[in-house]
Amino acid sequence: MVNTVQAAWITLVLVPVSVIGFLGSVLAARSALRRNEDPQGWVKPLRGLSLVLVVLVALVNMTATGVQ
């Protein structure tokens, strides 16, 4: 089990990282589409990793608060 202090620190660290990664990938993809080019190879994996981090934070917070 994860206690609430650990869940708070995990949230404070992972949420900004995932938001920055997601926004960076979205902006890079949009910029490439405006230039009529394919997005770079790192865009989709970074977007996927960012979404996985958000789901991980949600699961950690649910287990820390006892939501089942």
PyMOL CGO cylinders between C-alpha atoms (Angstrom):
from pymol import cmd
from pymol.cgo import CYLINDER

trace = [
    CYLINDER, 0.00, 0.00, 0.00, 1.01, 3.56, -0.61, 0.3, 1, 1, 1, 1, 1, 1,
    CYLINDER, 1.01, 3.56, -0.61, 0.44, 6.04, 2.18, 0.3, 1, 1, 1, 1, 1, 1,
    CYLINDER, 0.44, 6.04, 2.18, -0.94, 9.50, 1.54, 0.3, 1, 1, 1, 1, 1, 1,
    CYLINDER, -0.94, 9.50, 1.54, 2.42, 11.28, 1.86, 0.3, 1, 1, 1, 1, 1, 1,
    CYLINDER, 2.42, 11.28, 1.86, 3.96, 9.04, -0.78, 0.3, 1, 1, 1, 1, 1, 1,
    CYLINDER, 3.96, 9.04, -0.78, 0.93, 9.52, -3.02, 0.3, 1, 1, 1, 1, 1, 1,
    CYLINDER, 0.93, 9.52, -3.02, 1.22, 13.28, -2.66, 0.3, 1, 1, 1, 1, 1, 1,
    CYLINDER, 1.22, 13.28, -2.66, 4.90, 13.27, -3.64, 0.3, 1, 1, 1, 1, 1, 1,
    CYLINDER, 4.90, 13.27, -3.64, 4.28, 10.93, -6.56, 0.3, 1, 1, 1, 1, 1, 1,
    CYLINDER, 4.28, 10.93, -6.56, 1.51, 13.26, -7.71, 0.3, 1, 1, 1, 1, 1, 1,
    CYLINDER, 1.51, 13.26, -7.71, 3.66, 16.37, -7.32, 0.3, 1, 1, 1, 1, 1, 1,
    CYLINDER, 3.66, 16.37, -7.32, 6.47, 14.83, -9.37, 0.3, 1, 1, 1, 1, 1, 1,
    CYLINDER, 6.47, 14.83, -9.37, 4.65, 12.88, -12.08, 0.3, 1, 1, 1, 1, 1, 1,
    CYLINDER, 4.65, 12.88, -12.08, 1.80, 15.22, -12.99, 0.3, 1, 1, 1, 1, 1, 1,
    CYLINDER, 1.80, 15.22, -12.99, 4.00, 18.14, -14.14, 0.3, 1, 1, 1, 1, 1, 1,
    CYLINDER, 4.00, 18.14, -14.14, 6.26, 15.71, -16.03, 0.3, 1, 1, 1, 1, 1, 1,
    CYLINDER, 6.26, 15.71, -16.03, 3.29, 14.16, -17.82, 0.3, 1, 1, 1, 1, 1, 1,
    CYLINDER, 3.29, 14.16, -17.82, 1.69, 17.53, -18.62, 0.3, 1, 1, 1, 1, 1, 1,
    CYLINDER, 1.69, 17.53, -18.62, 4.94, 18.89, -20.07, 0.3, 1, 1, 1, 1, 1, 1,
    CYLINDER, 4.94, 18.89, -20.07, 5.44, 15.71, -22.09, 0.3, 1, 1, 1, 1, 1, 1,
    CYLINDER, 5.44, 15.71, -22.09, 1.89, 15.66, -23.40, 0.3, 1, 1, 1, 1, 1, 1,
    CYLINDER, 1.89, 15.66, -23.40, 1.88, 19.34, -24.34, 0.3, 1, 1, 1, 1, 1, 1,
    CYLINDER, 1.88, 19.34, -24.34, 5.30, 19.01, -25.99, 0.3, 1, 1, 1, 1, 1, 1,
    CYLINDER, 5.30, 19.01, -25.99, 4.15, 16.08, -28.09, 0.3, 1, 1, 1, 1, 1, 1,
    CYLINDER, 4.15, 16.08, -28.09, 0.89, 17.77, -29.08, 0.3, 1, 1, 1, 1, 1, 1,
    CYLINDER, 0.89, 17.77, -29.08, 2.66, 20.99, -30.07, 0.3, 1, 1, 1, 1, 1, 1,
    CYLINDER, 2.66, 20.99, -30.07, 5.31, 19.10, -32.05, 0.3, 1, 1, 1, 1, 1, 1,
    CYLINDER, 5.31, 19.10, -32.05, 2.66, 17.09, -33.90, 0.3, 1, 1, 1, 1, 1, 1,
    CYLINDER, 2.66, 17.09, -33.90, 0.62, 20.20, -34.66, 0.3, 1, 1, 1, 1, 1, 1,
    CYLINDER, 0.62, 20.20, -34.66, 3.68, 22.03, -35.92, 0.3, 1, 1, 1, 1, 1, 1,
    CYLINDER, 3.68, 22.03, -35.92, 4.59, 19.14, -38.21, 0.3, 1, 1, 1, 1, 1, 1,
    CYLINDER, 4.59, 19.14, -38.21, 1.06, 18.94, -39.58, 0.3, 1, 1, 1, 1, 1, 1,
    CYLINDER, 1.06, 18.94, -39.58, 1.08, 22.65, -40.37, 0.3, 1, 1, 1, 1, 1, 1,
    CYLINDER, 1.08, 22.65, -40.37, 4.26, 22.11, -42.39, 0.3, 1, 1, 1, 1, 1, 1,
    CYLINDER, 4.26, 22.11, -42.39, 2.58, 19.15, -44.17, 0.3, 1, 1, 1, 1, 1, 1,
    CYLINDER, 2.58, 19.15, -44.17, 5.14, 16.74, -42.72, 0.3, 1, 1, 1, 1, 1, 1,
    CYLINDER, 5.14, 16.74, -42.72, 4.83, 13.61, -40.67, 0.3, 1, 1, 1, 1, 1, 1,
    CYLINDER, 4.83, 13.61, -40.67, 5.36, 14.06, -36.93, 0.3, 1, 1, 1, 1, 1, 1,
    CYLINDER, 5.36, 14.06, -36.93, 8.73, 12.98, -35.60, 0.3, 1, 1, 1, 1, 1, 1,
    CYLINDER, 8.73, 12.98, -35.60, 9.15, 9.48, -34.23, 0.3, 1, 1, 1, 1, 1, 1,
    CYLINDER, 9.15, 9.48, -34.23, 9.22, 10.49, -30.57, 0.3, 1, 1, 1, 1, 1, 1,
    CYLINDER, 9.22, 10.49, -30.57, 5.82, 12.22, -30.59, 0.3, 1, 1, 1, 1, 1, 1,
    CYLINDER, 5.82, 12.22, -30.59, 3.53, 9.20, -30.24, 0.3, 1, 1, 1, 1, 1, 1,
    CYLINDER, 3.53, 9.20, -30.24, 5.62, 7.35, -27.62, 0.3, 1, 1, 1, 1, 1, 1,
    CYLINDER, 5.62, 7.35, -27.62, 5.91, 10.50, -25.51, 0.3, 1, 1, 1, 1, 1, 1,
    CYLINDER, 5.91, 10.50, -25.51, 2.17, 11.09, -25.71, 0.3, 1, 1, 1, 1, 1, 1,
    CYLINDER, 2.17, 11.09, -25.71, 1.51, 7.49, -24.69, 0.3, 1, 1, 1, 1, 1, 1,
    CYLINDER, 1.51, 7.49, -24.69, 3.97, 7.66, -21.81, 0.3, 1, 1, 1, 1, 1, 1,
    CYLINDER, 3.97, 7.66, -21.81, 2.38, 10.87, -20.57, 0.3, 1, 1, 1, 1, 1, 1,
    CYLINDER, 2.38, 10.87, -20.57, -1.06, 9.28, -20.54, 0.3, 1, 1, 1, 1, 1, 1,
    CYLINDER, -1.06, 9.28, -20.54, 0.29, 6.20, -18.73, 0.3, 1, 1, 1, 1, 1, 1,
    CYLINDER, 0.29, 6.20, -18.73, 1.80, 8.46, -16.06, 0.3, 1, 1, 1, 1, 1, 1,
    CYLINDER, 1.80, 8.46, -16.06, -1.55, 10.19, -15.53, 0.3, 1, 1, 1, 1, 1, 1,
    CYLINDER, -1.55, 10.19, -15.53, -3.29, 6.82, -15.12, 0.3, 1, 1, 1, 1, 1, 1,
    CYLINDER, -3.29, 6.82, -15.12, -0.54, 5.70, -12.72, 0.3, 1, 1, 1, 1, 1, 1,
    CYLINDER, -0.54, 5.70, -12.72, -1.05, 8.80, -10.59, 0.3, 1, 1, 1, 1, 1, 1,
    CYLINDER, -1.05, 8.80, -10.59, -4.79, 8.18, -10.53, 0.3, 1, 1, 1, 1, 1, 1,
    CYLINDER, -4.79, 8.18, -10.53, -4.29, 4.56, -9.43, 0.3, 1, 1, 1, 1, 1, 1,
    CYLINDER, -4.29, 4.56, -9.43, -1.78, 5.55, -6.73, 0.3, 1, 1, 1, 1, 1, 1,
    CYLINDER, -1.78, 5.55, -6.73, -4.17, 8.15, -5.36, 0.3, 1, 1, 1, 1, 1, 1,
    CYLINDER, -4.17, 8.15, -5.36, -7.06, 5.70, -5.37, 0.3, 1, 1, 1, 1, 1, 1,
    CYLINDER, -7.06, 5.70, -5.37, -5.07, 3.08, -3.47, 0.3, 1, 1, 1, 1, 1, 1,
    CYLINDER, -5.07, 3.08, -3.47, -3.77, 5.67, -0.98, 0.3, 1, 1, 1, 1, 1, 1,
    CYLINDER, -3.77, 5.67, -0.98, -7.27, 6.92, -0.16, 0.3, 1, 1, 1, 1, 1, 1,
    CYLINDER, -7.27, 6.92, -0.16, -8.82, 3.47, -0.07, 0.3, 1, 1, 1, 1, 1, 1,
    CYLINDER, -8.82, 3.47, -0.07, -11.20, 3.90, -3.02, 0.3, 1, 1, 1, 1, 1, 1,
    CYLINDER, -11.20, 3.90, -3.02, -12.06, 0.50, -4.45, 0.3, 1, 1, 1, 1, 1, 1,
]
cmd.load_cgo(trace, "trace")
